[in-house]
Amino acid sequence: MPESFSHIAVLGAGAWGTALALAAHAAGRQASLWVREEDVLADMRAGRENRFLPGIPVPKELRLTGDLKEAIEGDVLLLAVPAQVLLGFAQSLKPHLADDQPLVICAKGIARDSGKLVTEVVAQALPDARLAILSGPSFARDVARGLPTAVTIAAKAGLAAELQAALGSAAFRPYASDDLTGVALGGAAKNVYAIACGVVEGMGLGENARAALLARSFAELARLGESLGARRETLMGLSGLGDLVLTATSPSSRNFSFGVQLGKGADVAALRAPGRPLAEGVETAPALVARARVTGVDMPIAEAMADLLSGALPLGEAVQRLMSRKLTIE
């Protein structure tokens, strides 16, 4: 056990943040969870359960707080806030961070306004921070229940190994990497392609179509990853292909389920109404396409999804556009 990483603080008490706090507790660490919403905090303190993870008990040893200054006293901070608010949140932490305090990004996405990966977003706000990123095929409920899960933690070699030791347990197995770009890209892009696979399911286009779409989606992801300097073995691993397969094939996936409803003819605005589950791929799709265009990478599936989600491309024409492209080699 790295003595300096005995206290792990998770910032953000959605389903994923709560699951990570429970994983840290299960790893034998002192764990704390920062809860932004006062009503959620009150409910959790009273009933030791998070409304975002119903039926999962929160042990009394897991410290809950609504005070951000108190929360960031952890030896390691896990940032479990949505990608689209990550820049402002990271900037708000700057006056309070200790020297060399590791920050582990646990968000998945691309900033819509800048096209930056989550690692680039936090590096912009906190250029001197010791950054890491945690990603992989990991539904929050399974992690919270203590079911076997493997993820990737990317950071400089020494830090990645320390974080492995701090978070690893019999049920939660982190693999180390130093490819922050590859891990960040895989976690972001898979949500866009999960919506696309859901659309195929919702339209009743068959298993052949979904398998083909999944394979060609990964080809797009790999092309963009190569242009950004990511390693192919990272994209072939847990945080790339592993996360893509999970998110793009399971009805438990918010993004896949969003796509299913879209494929059945539901309106995008209605699917994004307040109180509906967050599908990160909706915000990520246009940002992913914009980033690909800057680097000169062709991503027809991502482009079709961005146009479909914006209303620029009718549902029936999306498939026609992809299937009528010029034939080429694989």
N, C-alpha and C positions, 0 to 999 in steps of 0.2 A: 504494500500500500504506500503510494507516495504521500508522505506526511503533509506536504503542502496542499494536497488536493483532498483533504478529509471532509470539507464542506462544499457541497455542490448546490448552487442556487439556480433555480429555473425561473426565468422572467417571462411570464405569459401563461395563463391558466386555462387555455382552451383544452380540448381533448388531448392534443399532442404534448403540450407542456406538462399537463398533469401526468400523463403516462410516463414522460421522461423523469419527472420527480419521483414517481413510484419506482422506476427502474433504478435510480440512484439510491433510493432507500433500500431496495432489495440487494444492492451491491454492498451494503454495509456502511454507506456513507451518511453523514449528517446531511439531510436534504431539506431545502426550503423552497417555497413556491410563492412568487409574487402574483397577486390577483388584482387586476386593474379595477374590475367592476365591484362596487361596494356591496351590491345585493348578492352577487355570486360568492363573495368572501363571507358574508354573513351566513348564507345557506351552508357553505362548506364547514364553517366553524360549528354550526349548530348540528348538522346532520352527518358530518364527516363523509360527504359525498359531493361530487361535482355534477351539476345538471348536464354537462356535456359528456359525461361518462356515467350514465345512470347504472346503478347496481354494482359499482366498483367502490369498495370501501377505501377511504383515505385514512391511514393510520395516524394516531394522535402524535406519534413521534415526528411526522412530517410537518414542519413548521409552516404555517400560513401567515402571510403578511400583505397588507395593502400599502405599506410604506416602501417606496422604491429605494430610498437611501439605505434603509435597513436591509433590504433584499440584496443589494449589491455588495454586502460584506462577505459573500461567499468566496472561497478560494478559486473557484471556477464559475463562470457565468454561462448558462445555456440560454441563448436568445430564441425564444419560441413565440415570436410575434409574426404576423403576416408579412410577406415580402413587400407589399406595397406601402407599408408604414415603417419599414425597417430603417430607412435613412434618418427620418426624424427621431425615431426612438434611439438609435445609436448616438446621434448628436446630443440627445438629452443625457446620456450616460457620461459623456466626456468629462465634466467637472468632478465626477465622483469616483472614477476608476483608480484603483491602486496601480502602481508601477508593475509591469509584467503580469498583470492579472489576465489569464487566458479567457477569451471569448469564443464560445462554440456556437456557430450559427446553425440553427435547427429549422430555418424557414426554407421553403422551396418556391422558386419563382424567379422572374426577371422584372426589374423595375420598369413599369410601363413608360414613364416619362423620359428615362435615360437609356434604356436598353441594357443596363448593367446587370451582371449576375449578382447574387446576394453577397458573394465574397467581395466583389468590387464595390458594392454599395457601402459595406461596413468599412472597407479600407479607405474609401473616400472620406467618411465621417471621422474615422479613428486611424489615421495613417501609422501610428506607432504601436497599435494594439497587436498582441499575440493572438492571431486568428486561427481558428479551426472551423471545420464544417462537419456536421453529422447528417448522414442521409442514407437511404436504402429502402428496401421493401418492408415497410413497417406500419401497419394499421395501428392506430393508437389503442384501440380496445384490446387487441391481442397482446401488445406490450404491457398494458395496464393489468391484464389478467395473469401476467407471468408466463405466457406461452413462448416457446422458443423463437427467437428473432435474431437475425444477423444484419448488421449495418456496417457502413464505412465511416471512419473518422479520418479526415484529411487535415494535416498540419505538417509543420517541419518535423523531421523524424523523431527527435527527442520528445517534443510535446505530444505527438500522436501516440507514442508508446505510453506516456504517463496518463493520457486520457483513457486509453484502452484499459489500463490497470484500475483506474478510478471508477469506470462505469461498467466494466465487465462483470458478469455473474453467470450462474448456471443457465439462466434463461435469456440473457442479453449478451450477444457475442459481437463486439466491435472488431473489425479488421482495419489495420492502419494503412494509410496512404499519404503521399505528399503531393498528390495531384488535386489541389483545391479547385482548379478550373473544371476538370472533368466531373468531379463530384457535384459541383454546383450546377453545371449544365444538365447532367442527367436528371437531377431532381426537379429541375424546372421544365424541361421539354416533355417529359413523360406525361405531364398533366394534359398538355395539348393533344397528344396522340391518344390518351385515354378517352377524351371526349369524342375524338374521331371514331374510335372503336365502338363506343357507345352508340353513336349515330348509325353505324352499320347494323348493330344489333336492333336498334329501334325501328329501322327501316325494313328489317327482315331480309337482309341481303345474303345471309347464309354464313356458314363457318369458313368456307373457302375465301370469301371476301375479307373476313376479319383476319384470318391468318396472313393473307397477302398484305393487308394494310399494316399489320403489326411489323412484318418483316421490312417493308419499305419505309416505315416510320423510323425504324432503327437505322436504316441506311442513311436517312436524312440527318439523324442525330449524330451519327459517326462522322459524316462529312463536315458538319459545322464544328464538331469537337476538334477534328484535325486542324481546321483553319484557326482555331483559338488556342491551339497548343496543348489540348488535352491528350492524354495517352489512350490509345485504343483499348488497352487491357482494362483501364478504369471504366470505360463505357461498356465493356463486355461484362463487367462485374456487378456487384450488388447494387451500387448507386446508379447504374445505367440500365442495362438490360433487365436485371433483377427487379428493379422498381417499376420499369415499364411493363413487364409481364404482369406483375401483381395489379397495378393500377388500371391497366387496360383490359382486364379480363374478369374482374370481380364486381358483383353488384354492391359490395360493401364500399367500393370506391365512389367518393362524391363526384369525381370528374366523369367516370364511366356512367354513373347513374344519370348525371346531367345530360350526357350525350344520348342515352337511351330515350329520355323524354323529348329531347330535341328531334331525334330521328322519328319519333311518333307524331311530330307536328306541333309540339308545345312552343310557345313564344319565349324568346330569350329573356325579355324583360320580366315576364311572369316567373320564370325559373330563377331569376336573380332578385326577386322581391325580398324585402326585409323578413327575417325569420327563416328563409330557405337556406339549406346547407351551402357553404361556400365552395365553389368550384374554381380553384386557383387558375386553371387553364384558360379561363375566359379572359383574364387580364394578361396572362402570359403570351397568348397566341399572337397578338399584334406586335408585342415587344420582341418575340422570338423571330418573327418575319423581318422586322426592321433590322435586327442585329445580323441576320443572315445576309440581307441585301448589302449592308455595309462591307461585309467580308466577301461578297461575290459568290455566295453559296446558294445553289438552287434547292428550294424546299417546297415542292408543290403541295404536299399534304398539309403542311403547316399554313401555307398561304390560303388554301381552300378553306381551312377551318377558321382562319382569321376573317375571311370574307363572309363566311356563313354566319359567324357570330355577330358581325357588324351589321348584317342585313343586306350586304352588297351582293350576295350570291344566294339565290333561292335553293332550298333543300334539294330538290330534284336535279338541279344542274350541277351540284357539287360532284356527284359520282360521275356524271357525263364528262365533266372537265378532266377528271383524273384518268378515266378510262380511254379518252380520245387523244391523250398525249402521244407524241411521236414515239414509235417503238425504238428501244435502245438495248444495249447490253446491260447485264446486271452488275 
